[in-house]
Amino acid sequence: MLTQIKTVIRNSRATLVQDAFGVLVLVVMMLVALHVPGIA
């Protein structure tokens, strides 16, 4: 089972990087949205 997980990670590394970047962008957008009312 560990070898299967390693194989999946190795074969989809680019997709995982893109997904992680997408999550990071969503977190940043949420933080900005929460702080915008305090600025105005």
CNS distance restraints for C-alpha pairs under 8 A (distance, minus, plus):
assign (resid   1 and name CA) (resid   5 and name CA) 6.37 0.50 0.50
assign (resid   2 and name CA) (resid   6 and name CA) 6.17 0.50 0.50
assign (resid   3 and name CA) (resid   7 and name CA) 6.06 0.50 0.50
assign (resid   4 and name CA) (resid   8 and name CA) 6.20 0.50 0.50
assign (resid   5 and name CA) (resid   9 and name CA) 6.22 0.50 0.50
assign (resid   6 and name CA) (resid  10 and name CA) 6.02 0.50 0.50
assign (resid   7 and name CA) (resid  11 and name CA) 6.05 0.50 0.50
assign (resid   8 and name CA) (resid  12 and name CA) 6.08 0.50 0.50
assign (resid   9 and name CA) (resid  13 and name CA) 5.68 0.50 0.50
assign (resid   9 and name CA) (resid  16 and name CA) 7.89 0.50 0.50
assign (resid  12 and name CA) (resid  16 and name CA) 6.27 0.50 0.50
assign (resid  13 and name CA) (resid  17 and name CA) 6.27 0.50 0.50
assign (resid  14 and name CA) (resid  18 and name CA) 6.30 0.50 0.50
assign (resid  15 and name CA) (resid  19 and name CA) 6.11 0.50 0.50
assign (resid  16 and name CA) (resid  20 and name CA) 6.08 0.50 0.50
assign (resid  17 and name CA) (resid  21 and name CA) 6.17 0.50 0.50
assign (resid  18 and name CA) (resid  22 and name CA) 6.15 0.50 0.50
assign (resid  19 and name CA) (resid  23 and name CA) 6.25 0.50 0.50
assign (resid  20 and name CA) (resid  24 and name CA) 6.25 0.50 0.50
assign (resid  21 and name CA) (resid  25 and name CA) 6.22 0.50 0.50
assign (resid  22 and name CA) (resid  26 and name CA) 6.26 0.50 0.50
assign (resid  23 and name CA) (resid  27 and name CA) 6.24 0.50 0.50
assign (resid  24 and name CA) (resid  28 and name CA) 6.27 0.50 0.50
assign (resid  25 and name CA) (resid  29 and name CA) 6.14 0.50 0.50
assign (resid  26 and name CA) (resid  30 and name CA) 6.14 0.50 0.50
assign (resid  27 and name CA) (resid  31 and name CA) 6.21 0.50 0.50
assign (resid  28 and name CA) (resid  32 and name CA) 6.16 0.50 0.50
assign (resid  29 and name CA) (resid  33 and name CA) 6.07 0.50 0.50
assign (resid  30 and name CA) (resid  34 and name CA) 6.16 0.50 0.50
assign (resid  31 and name CA) (resid  35 and name CA) 6.32 0.50 0.50
assign (resid  32 and name CA) (resid  36 and name CA) 6.08 0.50 0.50
assign (resid  33 and name CA) (resid  37 and name CA) 7.66 0.50 0.50
assign (resid  34 and name CA) (resid  38 and name CA) 8.00 0.50 0.50
assign (resid  35 and name CA) (resid  39 and name CA) 6.76 0.50 0.50
assign (resid  36 and name CA) (resid  40 and name CA) 6.79 0.50 0.50
